[in-house]
Structure formats: C-alpha cells, structure tokens
Amino acid sequence: MGKIAAVLIVMFAFFVAAPLSVSAQEVVIMTEITMLRVNSIIEKYGCVEKGVYNRKADVVVDVEFEDTEKVYAIEGDEKVLDTPEEFVTAAWFAKVTIKDVKAAEEISKELPQGKEGALKLCAMWTKKWTEAHFIEFKSEEARKAQKESYLKIIDTIAKKNGISPAEINKYFAEAMKGEIDRVVDEAYSTVEFKLQNFKDEINVVKIIRLKNGTYDIYARNGGDFKKLGNVSDVEKDLSQFTAIGFTPAQAAECKEAAGPLRIIWSIADLAPIVNAKKLLYAFYQKPSPESYIALAYGLASFKIFRMENIELNDFQRRCLGITITQLSGGLAKSLAPVVDDIVDTYLKDKSKVNLVLLTDIKGQLVLNSSGGPVNQVKY
C-alpha cells in the first residue's frame, strides 16, 4: 500500500462510523424517502446567478429567525449564509415565502415543514458529516470543528421536531442508497458521442439504456436533444436524423455506431453498475478508512487497466469518477492524490496493490503479473 493510503489508515483510526442499522418501525412513514435536491430549491428561491449560489441575493440576506446565528455558524463565514445548505436550512426554519406560487409549491413538496422536512435536512447534514472525515481541511483541528458543527445542527433540528437518532440514521441510510442508485444509473446508462463526420461540436448523439434493456437514441443539431426513437427503430430508418439537419453521411454513421454500442452494453450488462454501487454503499453506510480506500482502489483500477492494455471503453472508465464527483466534489478532490499514490505504488511493485474489480465484464478478477488473481478489497 502506498504512503498516502497507509497514512489514512492511521489518521482515521479514531473514526466511529454512523450507526445506520436501526429498526424500521422507529421511522416516520413517508410518501417518498429521498435526499434533498438542494440545487433545485435554491434555483426556485431565486438565489442562483450564472449557475452559482448567490449568498448576496435579497432572499438570502433577509432570512431571519431565532436560531439564525446557529445556521450561519455551520460552515465557512459565521456571519453569512455562505453555502446553499445553510440557506435552505435557514429558509426552512424561517418559513421564507416567495411570490412565485408554483415555485413555492415545488419547494414545499421537496422540503415540507414538519418531521419529513426535518429528516431531509438531517440526512443532508449527515451526508456532509460523513464526507468531512475524509475531504481536505487546513488542519485536523479544523476537521474536528467542522464535524462537531454538523452534529450540532443535526441535534438542533432533531430536538425541535421530536426526531430520534435512530430515525435520522434509518432515513439517511435509505435516502442515500436511493441517491446512489439514481446517480450511478444515470451515469452508467447514458453515453454521448461525436462521430467523425460531425465537424460541428453541437452535433451530438446520445444513447440511453432503459430499465427494460432497450436503448433510446437522441440527437442534437444546434438545439436541445430530440428523441429519435428506439435504437433498433433508428437503425432501420435514417430519415429521423436527416429530418433534424444531419447529412446523409452523419446519419449513416449514427446507424453504424448504434449497433456496436448496443452490443457492448449488452455484453457489459450490469457488472460496472453493481460494483460501483457496492463501493458507494459501503462508504456511505459504514464510512471508514477501508471503505474510503476501496473507492480509491476503484478509481485507480481504471488507470491500471489502461496501462496493462486491458480492454475497457472510455465510457465505463469515466463513470465511477463522474458519480463520485456528482455526489461530492470535495470527496472526489480528496481521493485524487490517494489514487495517484496507488497507481505509483503499482508501477513500482505490483504485489503491494490490491485492486477492486469494477469493470471486468465477466466478473472475474484481473490477473496480476504472475498470472494469479490479485486480492479484492473486502467490503
């Protein structure tokens, strides 16, 4: 194991994982258990400017309630609501109203008042608390202070709404599993590509694998993606491409690509998806140095596969990194040097690296230099 990876094991030896195994009967009945869509909420409140949260927006600056200062102090500057998570928490406590009736209704549906909304907020902060054990901080003192800050706001929300730790843990476990499923499925079910005859970057084809095992194909030619139909239907009729402005050569190339892509995906089946979910479930349900390092091994394996000329398409190679980044940019950033350390160690001494298999189509272990299987990290 490389130097950084080894240090992590020691550094986080003190870590106590969140107790996620609880009785389901202690949880309030919900219509739907999901993680909070924070970006969707701040957009509806009108505090997004050029795609970025605007902490100086009037709706943010004007928030005030009895515990405002407690929310200010959760992250960053203690005098402002400087993160989207702080704002949605403060807005929920203050019951902020907006003139846009439709947007207000959608906010209320996503983050309702009462116990359900409180559990969503607690789950949101629990996710950040989990990640705070591993993302980068200026010092360990700063890390400790941030984790304590997350626990304080969770405690404040829970006490004001009569929620037990068991209910929070159960809600978080289920909601986070659903979030992982959603993000992984989206990342691994969609591929966009630009073919050789496409000289303009806006001419793009997208294929989406549906849950029933079929594939829909979309194309964009200077506008939004337009659904052309199922891959098998499009293969038979190229007029759908030419109807939106593609040349006959471009249309023919789309037809030619559709078949091989469908074959690749049907062979790959669900192996990459299942293994990506397994890694992420392990980390969020029982965060530990081992589950964190397992994520790093998963990312490192893609680089190593390429070095060893193991067949792996770029689509699969990118997906784990994409899903981790979407779940937590901070977590993805912290993993980068650990991944590099694993790869460097592999280059120096292959026997010291245990690879987590993610993309071997047949579900078999990758062979090491001596011809025997390398060890997998146990979850």
N, C-alpha and C positions, 0 to 999 in steps of 0.2 A: 504494500500500500504506500502511496506517495506521501510526502511530508505534510502537505496541507490536509489531506484526508485523515492522516494519523493524528494530527493536532486536533482536528474536530472531535474525534472520539474522546479525547481527554477534556477538551474545552466544554463539551456538553454533558459530561458525566453526571453533573448535578441535576440535569433536566428531569422534571417529573411530568409525564405525559398527561394530557387532559383525560379525565375518566369518562370515556364515551359509552361504555357498556352499562346501560341502565334499563330499568323496567319501562316498557312502552305504556303501561297503564298510568304512569305519572304525567304523561304529556297531554296538554290540552288538545282537543280534536280540531284539526284544521281542514279547510277546504283544499288547500294545497301547501305543501311544505317545500319552500324554495329559499335560496339565498337572495338577499336584497339586490335588485338591479339599481345600483347607486347612480350610474351614469344616466339611466333613463329618468330618474327622479330629478336630478339637478337640471337636466335639459328642460323638463316640464316647469320647473320653478323659474327658468329663465336666467340661470346664473352660469351659463356656458358661453364663452366668447372664443371664436375661432377654434372650436373643438376642445377648449381647455377650461377647467373650472375657474370662475372669476370670483375671488374672495371679496372683491370690492363692489360687487353688484348690490344694488339697493336692498334686494330681498335678503341678502346675506348680512349686510351691515345692520339692518333694522331688527334682526332677531333678538328677542329679549324675553327671559323668563327667570324664575327664581334660582335655577341652577346653571345659568348661562356660563358662569366662570368655570364650573366643573367640566363643561364640554370644551370650552376654549383650551383647557389645560391638557386635553387628551394627547394631542400631537403637535409638534412644532411650536410656533409662536403662541404663548399663553394669553395673548391679548386679542387674537382674532380667530375666526373660524377658517383656518387656513387649509383644511382638507375637505373634500366632498363628504367624507364620512362624518366629520364633525358637524358639517352643515345639516345633513339630513337628520342627524340625531337631535340637534338643537331645534330644527324646524318641526320635528315630531313632538318634542316636549312643549314647544311654544304654540303648537297648533296653528302654524302660519297659514294664512289664507291668500289665495291669488284670484284675480278677476277672471281668468280663463276657466270657465266652468268645466269644460271637457278635460283639461289638464288636471284640474283639482280632483275630479272624479277618478282619473287614472292614478294619481298619486295616492289617493285614499285606498284604492284597490291594491296597489303594490305595497303600501306601508300603512295599514289601517291603525287607528287608535286602539288601545286596549292590549290585551295579552298577546294576540297574534303579532301585532306590530312590534311589541317589546321583544318577543322571541326572535324576530327577524333582526332587530338591532343587536341583540346579544350574540346571535350567530355571526353577524358581520364583524363584531369586535373580537369574538373568539377566533375567527379565521386570522385576523391580524395579530392576535396574541400568539397563535401557533407559529406564524411565519417569523415573528420577532425573535424567536430563539435562534434563527439562522441567517436572517438578512444582515447586511452590513450596518454597523454603528461605529461611531467615533471611538467608543470605549465600551468595556464590559459594564461599567457603571451606567452609561447611557442606555445600554440594552436593558439592564435591570430596571431602571427607572421607567422606561417605556412599557415594559411588560406589566409593571405594577399599575401604571396609568390605565392600561386596557382593563385590568381586573377591577379597578375602582369604578369605571363607568359601567361595566357589566353588573357589578354589585348594586350600583345606584339604580339602574333600570330595573333589575330584578326585584329589589325591595319595594320600589314604588308600584310594582304591578303584581306582587304576590307570586313570583316565579321562583321555583326551587332550582338549585344547581343541576339536579337530575333532569329536569325538563329542558334546561338550556343545552346540556350535553346531548340528550336524545335528539332534540330539534337540529342541533348543529350537525350531528352525525348523518342524519337523513338528508338534510338540505345540502350538505357539502357533497354527499355521494351523488345527488341529483345534478349538482353543478358540474362535477367532474364528468359525469355521463354526457351532459349536454355539450360541454366544451370539447371533449375528446371526440364525440360522434360528429360534431360539425367539422372539426379539423381533419379527421380521417375520412370523411365522406365527400369532400369537395376538392376538386383539383381544377385549376385554371391553367391554360397554356396558350402560347402564342406560336403559331405554326410558321413554317419557313416562308410561305407566300404572303405572310402578314407583314407588310412594311410599316404599317402604322400601329403604334403601341395600343391604340384604343380598340383595335380589332382583336378581341379575345374570346376564346371559347371556354366554357365551364361545364364540367360534368359532375353531377351529384348522384351518389349512390343512395337509393331509397331503402327504407327498412325492409321492404318486401323483396330486396335483392335485385331490383331492376334499376336502370340508370336514366335520369333525365338530362337532356343537354340544353344548354343556354348559350346564346351568343350575344356579343355586344359590338355594335358598329357605330361609334360616335354618340352613344346614349346609354341608357340603362340596359342591363341584361334582359333579354327576351327569351322566354322559354320556347324552344322549337319542338319539343316533344320527347318521347322516349328514344333512347339510343337506337334501338332496333328499327323504329319507325323512320328515324332520320337517315339511317343507313340506306333505306330503300328510296328515299325521296330527298334530293338535294335542293328542291325548289324553295324550301324554308330558309336556307342560307342565302340564296340569291335574292330572295324577296326582301331581305333587310340590308342588301347592298354588298354582299360578298361577291367576289368574282367567281366564275366557274372553277378556276384553279384553287381558290381558297376553299370553296365548298367541297371539292373533291378531296382535298387534304383533310378536311374535318371528317369526312366519311371514312377515310383511311385510318385516321387516328382513333376513331370511336371503337372499332373492333378490338385492336390491341389493348387499349386501356381497359375495356370490359374484361378481357381475358386475364390481364394482370391482376385486376381487383378480385376476380372470382377465384384465382389461384391463391392470392394472399389471404383471402377470406377475412376472418375477424382476428387473426393472430396478433397483429400490431395493436389493434384497438384493445383487446382483452389485456394485453401485457402493460400497455400504457395506463389503463385504468387501475390495474393491480398496484403499480408503483405509487400512483397518486392516492389511492385509497389508503395504502399503508402509511403514507406520510401524514395525511390529514386526520386519520382516525387514531393513529398512535405515533405522533411525531417523536422522533428520537434520532440520535446520530446515525444509527444504522439505516433507518428509512430515508434519511436525508442523503446519505452516501449512496444508497441504492438508486435514487433519482440521478445522481451524478454519473453513476456507472451506466445507467440507461442512455444518457446523453453521450457519454464517451464512447459507447459501443458503436454508435453510428460513424464516428470518425475512424475508429479502428477497423470497422468493416471495410471502409473505403481504402484504407492503407493496405489491407490484405486482399483487395480486389474481390471481396465477397459481394455477390450480386445484390443490389439494393437500389431501388429507384429513389430519386430525389424527393418525390412526394412523401414517401414513408420516412425518409431521413429527417425531414423538417418538422414532422407533425408533433413529436413529443416536445420539442423546443417551443413550438407555437402554443401548445396547450398550457405549458408551464408559464410562459410569458403572459398569456391571457388571464390566467388565474392569479398571478402575482409577478409583476415586473421586478419587484425587489428580490423575490426568491430566485428568479431567473438570473439576475445580475450576480447574486451571491454564489450561484452554482458554477458560473463560468470559470473562475480560477481553479476550482476543485476538479472540474472536467479536464482542464489543461494539465493539471498535475497527474491525473490518472493516465492520460494519453502519454505524457512524458515518461512516466514510470513503465508503461507498456513497451515503449520504444527501447528502454534500457534493459528491462528484464521482464519478459512476458509472464514468467511464472508467478510474479508478485501481484498480478491483476486478476481479479475475479469479475467476469463480465455478466451483467444481467441481460438475458436474451430478450429482445423486443421484436425483432423483425424477421427472424428465420421463418420462412413460410411454412415449413413442415413441423415447426415446434420443437426442433432438435437443438441441442447445444452446439455452439460454434466450436470447432476443433482448434486446439492450441498448436504451437509449433511442433510438439512431439507427436501429434496425431490423436491425442486423447482429449476428452471433453474438459473444458475449463469449468471451474466451480461456479454455480449460480449463487447470488446473494439470497439468503433465506428471509422471507418476509416475516 
